[in-house]
Amino acid sequence: MRVSIKELQEGCILSEDIFCRTNRPIIPKKTVMDKSRIEVLKAFLIQNIDVEKTLISGMPFIPSHVIDEQPKTEKQPITYSFHDLFLQSVLLFKKEFQSWQSGLNIDIAKVRALLLPLLDKMDSNPSEIFSLYHFSTKEDYLFHHSVAVAIISGFIGQRLGFQKGDIVQVAMAGCLADCGMAKIKPGIINKKSSLTQFEYEEVKKHPIYSYRMVESVQVLRKETKASILMHHERLDRSGYPFGEADAKIPEYAKIIAVADVFHAMTSERLYRSKQSPFKVLEMILEDNFGQFDISILKELQAGILNFSAGSQVRLSDGREAEILFIDMKQPTRPIVRIIETDELYPLDRNRRIFIEEIL
């Protein structure tokens, strides 16, 4: 919806790029607004902007006046975007997680209910799945991560040909993989500096805590529970808690492992800025080769690289470009044409520049 700059508040999310006599946006879409960014808009004399209906907190954004949205009637119910539903689901998950911290048992019906609307919208919003990392905040990373891992796991399962019931199971496993973090001291979870060796060993116990929390949940299948326990195992035995090898790791766990590391590496953390999904995919394929199931990585890659010749992208240096040729041996590094200068730019020869996102 379009609102006046006067209506903006911290936590609003841009739904469109903001330009001001420039070829490149002064602030790109999906940016979460804070005081400094709002001041930038005022300095450029921007009057109106397009924002999402939901704040980064998951609460609805209710301005006193909306510029170009038609009033809703009984025949025109309010509809929410995929991102709106995601942020609302994160808020619901946060409430559930806090109840686990207080000692309550998992209410699996509530977990399932917060995931199903997102899984239902997944088919029509595949590209949106890979922009969820934009919304992770340092303070609420854990809650964003759990819901995002669930959706990415479900998406991978869908691409692997899973039936609906299996997609829901792997998504719930992805969502609950880190539920055991509720049993770890908040001071460790929220620590802004590096963990001590003792603290790190405590964090590594969370898959066992997670398994104990879901062990008696009847709705979850045996494989689902085992996958929650083993989602940090790696094919080369470098994982934990058991250091198991490929053959003993359930398929769901292999899927969650890929979804987990992918979202973690793209998201803003207490100790690192967010990174492009395209850059992260390259890093996983090159630096972590042998740890993850290659067929699962290929499905994730196919989902991310949902572009073709003629697609427009934004590069990591802010320039916009058109894809001209894709070499399937290096699909994340096509030859592009810089729109501003009409220059041909082969990304395989310019390793420091990468695709930031598809426009």
N, C-alpha and C positions, 0 to 999 in steps of 0.2 A: 504494500500500500504506500501511497505517496503522502508525505507529511511535510509541514513547514519545519525548517531548521530549529525554530523556537520550541517545537514539541520534543526534540531529541532528548534522550537521557542515556546515561551510561548503561551499556548492556544491549542497546539496539544493534541489530545486524543489518548491514547493507544488503539489499537484494539486487542492486545494479551498480556497475562502475560509475564513478563520479569524474567527469571531465570538466575542465575549465580552460578553454583556449589552448588545449594541449592535445597531442596525438595519443599520449599515454594517460591512463587514469591517475588522478592525484590520490585517490583512494580506491582500491579495487573492491568489487562485490565480495560478500561473505566476511568483510572486515567487521570485527566487534568494536563498537564505538566506545571510546573513553574520553576523558576531559581534553586531552591533548589533540585528539582527532576532531573533536567538535570545534575546538578553537581554530584548527586548520580550515575547516569549512567556513567558519565565520570570516577568517582572514581573506579567503577567496570570494567572499560575498555570495556564497551559494545560498539560494533561497529555499528550495524544496529538494527532498531526496526520497528515494524508494527504500523502504525497510521491510523486514519480515514482520509477521504478526506476533511473533514470539520473541521474548528477550532471551539472552544467553542463559539466564537462570531457569528457563523453562516456563516462566510465568507469562501470561499474555501481555502484549504491549497495547495499552488503551489510551491513545491520544485524545485530547479534547476535540480535535477536528481532523478529519481525513479529507485530503484534497480531491482525489479522483476515484474513490471507491464508492460504488452505489450502495445505498442503505439496504440492509438485508430484510427480507420479508419471510413470512411463513413458507412461501414457495421457493425461497432462495436461502437455504440453510448455510451457515458459515462452513467453509471448507478450509482445511489446513494443508499446507505443503508438506512434503516429505521431511524437510528440515524442521518445520513446526512440530510435527509428530515426534521427531527424534528428540528434540529438546524437552518436550513434555514427558517423554518416556524416561529421559535421564533424571528429571525431577522426581518422578515416581520411584525410579530405582534407588535414588538417594535416600528417600524416605524408608524404603525397605531395608537398605543397608544399615541405616541408623537403628532400625528396630533389631537387627541381628547383633549390632554392637551392644545393645541393652540386654541381650540374652534371649530374645524371642526366636522361635523356629522359623524356617523358611515357609512362606505362604506361596506355594508353587503356582496356585491359580492366579495370583497377582502378577507374578513374574511372566507367566504365559500371556496374560492379558495385555501387559505393556509392550510385548514383542509382536503380537499378532498383527496389529494395524500396520506396523513397519514392514513386516514380511509380506503382507498383502499388497503394499505399494511398491515393493521391490522390483517387480517386473517392469513397471512403467517408469521407474526412476533409477536405472542402473548407474548412470553417471553421477548421480547425487550421492551414492554410497561412498564414492571415493573423494568426496569433499567434506566428509564429516570431521576430518582432522582440524579443519578451520575453527571449529567451535569448542575444542577442548581448551579448558582453562587450567592454569597451574593449580588453583585451589580445588577444583572439582574434577581433576583429571581421571581419578579412579572410576567415577560414576559414568563419565562420558566413554571411557575405555571399555567398560563392561558391556554397555549397550551397543557400541560400535563393533566390538569383536563378535557379538551375537549376530548382527546383521551381515557383516562380512563373511562369517562362517556359513550362515544360511545361503548367502549368494554363491559362495564356492560350491556348497552342496547342490544347489540348483544346477549350476553349470556341469557338475559331475553326473547329473541325471537322477538325483534323489527324488523320491516321492515326497508329497507334502508332509506326511508324518515324520519322515526322516529329516526333512529340512527344519521342522519345528524342534525336533530333538537336538540336532547339532547346534541350533541357535540358542536353545536354553542352556546347553552345555557351555557354549561360549560366554553367555551372560553370567553364569554361576561359577565359572572357572576360578574367579578371584574372590568369591564370597568369603573364603577363609581369611581374607585380609581383615575382616571384621573382628577376628580373634587376636589380632596383633595390636600392640599398643599404638594409639593414635600418634604419639610422639615420634614413633619410628616411621609410620606411614606419611606423616606430614613434614618430616624433617627436610629443611631446605639445603643443608650441607651434605657432604658425602657420608654414607653409612659406614659405621665401624664394621669390622669383620663379624663381631657378635651380632650386630643388628642385621647384617646381610643374611647370616645364617638363620635368624628368626624369620625374615621375609621368605626365605626358601622353604619354610615349613607350610606356607599357605595352601599348596595343593592338598596336603594331608588334612588340614583343617577344613578345606572346602569339601573334600570327600566325606568326612565325618558329618558335615552339616546336611549333605544330600543323601546319605547312605540309606535312610529309612523312607525317603520320598518315593512313593509307589508309582507316580506318574512317569518318573524317569526310568529309562531302560538301563539294564546292566552295563551295556556298552557306553551309554551316556555318562553314567557315574564313573566308570573307569577312565573315560576321556578327561573328565574334570580332574581326576587324580594325576593324570599323566600328560597334561597339556604342555608341560615344560620339558618333557623328554625330547631327545634329539636322535636322529637316525644313526649318528656316529658315536653314540653313547656319552656325549658331552653334557647331556641334560640332567635334570633332577626331578623327583627325589630319589630315583632308583638307578639311574644311569643305564636304562634299558636300551636295547638296539631295535632296529627297524621292525623285525618280525613280531615283536611283543607289544608294539605300540598300536592301539586301536586307530582306525581310519579317522574317526571323529577327532581324536587327539591331534593327529597330524594336521587336520584342517584348522583346528583352533590355534595350533602352534604358529601357522603361517599368518592367520588373521591377527593374532596377538602381537607378533613382532612387527608386522606391517603397520598397524595402527600406532603402536608405541613409538616407532621410529619417525612417523610423520607428525606426531602431535607435539604441541608445546608442553614442555615439562619444567619442573622446578630448576633444572640444570641445563636446559637446552631449548632453543627456538624450534618452531615447527619446520618441517622439511617437505619438499615436493614429493608426491607419491611416485613420480617417475624416477626421481633420483634414488629414493628408498628402494624401489624395485631393483634398480641396477645394483645397489649395495648388497641386497640380500642375495641376488643371483651370483655376484662376484665374490663377496667376502664371506658369505655363510654357506657356500656350496658344500653339499654333503650332509648338512644338518636337517634339511627339509625335503619332503617328498616333491620331486621335480614335477610330477603330473599335477599336483595341487598348485604349485607355483605357476605353472603354465596357464592354468585356468584363471588364477588371479591376474596374471599378466594380460590374458585375452580380455578380461573384464575391464581392466584399466585402459588398455590401448584401444578403446572403442572409438577410433578415428580412422579416417581414410584420406587419400589425396583430396585436397580442397578444404579440409578442416582448418579452422583457425585456432591458434593456440597463443598463450602468453608464455614467453621465455623467462628464465630466472632473473634476467637483467631488466625486466619490465617491458621489453619490446614485444609487439604483436607480430605474428608471422602466419603464413599459410603453408601447410604441408604440401610438398610437391612429389616426393618419392619416399617410399618406405622400404628399407632393406630388412626383410624378415629375420636376418641373422642378428640385426641390431635394431629391433623395432622401436626402442625408446629414443633412437637417434636418427630420425629421418633427415632428408634434405628439405630445408624450408626456405621460403622467400620472405625477407623482412618487408613488411607492408610499408613502413615509413620511407624506406630507401630503395625498394625493389631489388635489393641485393640477395643473391643466392647464398645460402648459409648452411653448409653440411655440418650437422651437429656431431657426427662421428669424428670430425677433425678439430672440434672445439669442445674438449671434454669438460671445461669449467662452466659451460653454459648448458642448461638442460630445460626441458619443458616443465613449466610451472603448473599449468592447467589448460584444459580444453575450454574454449570460449563458446 
